[in-house]
Amino acid sequence: MVSLDHYTQELNAQLGRAASRGMPHILINVRDLYSSLGDFPDSNDRLMSCRLVMRNEMKAGDIMIVAEDHLVGMTVRYVLPRTVH
């Protein structure tokens, strides 16, 4: 079973890879993040932890592009590089 720490590590890895490529921002979708850890999201309840991690990572300048309750899943545009909380 995947924990909050797993989602946090994967999100930070994706943010780090994008920043190392010099990208000014990255779009991350909750279902894609969830699936990147080897599990396919089959219900919104199972995505709750992943959404929580994504929300907690949001800082000034980040934008929720797609709302949490939308069918395609929450999508956030994170500004890069990341600053300290």
N, C-alpha and C positions, 0 to 999 in steps of 0.2 A: 504494500500500500504506500502511496506517495504522501509525503508529509509537507507541511508548510515550508520547511527548510529545503526540500527538493525543488519546490516551485521557485523559491527565492533564489537558489543557486542557479537554476536554469534561466530565470529572467535576467539575473545579473550577468550570466555568461553571454546571453544574446545582446544585451546592452553593451557589454565590453567588446564583443566582436564587431558590432556596428561602429562603435567609437574608434576602434583601431583601424577601421577602413576609412575613417575621416567623414563618416556620414553625419549630417547635421541633426538628423532625427531618425526614429524608427517607429513603425507601426507594429504593435503586437496585439494579436487577437487571443482572447482567453482560450478558445477551443484549440488553436494551434499550439499555444504554450502547453496546455494540458496534454495534448496528443504527443508533443515532442518528448515526453517522458515515458512513452510506450503504452499509454492507455487512451482509448477512444471515449470521449465524453458521451455518456448515454442518458444523463439527466442533469437538470440544472442544479440539483442538490449536490452532485459530485463535483461541480465546478465552483462551489462556494469558496473553498480554500484558495483556489487559484485566483479567483476574482479579488479576494481579500489581499493577497500578496501584490497583485497589480495595482490596486487602489493605494496600498501602503507605500508603494514606490513612487507614486505621483508626487511631483514637486511643482513649484511655480514654473509656468510655461508649458507644462504638459497638458494635453487636452484629451478628454474622453470623446472619441469620434463616434462611437456606437455605444448606446446605453446598455447597461447590464442585462436588462430584460428583453433585449432584441433577439430575434431568432438566430442571427448569425453570431451572436455572442459579443460581449464587451470588447471594444477595441480602443487602445490608447496610443496616442502619438507622444512618445517620450523624446524630449529634447536632449541632444548629446553635445558635448560630453556631460556626464552626470556630475553634480556638485554634491558636497557632503550635506547630509540631512540638516 
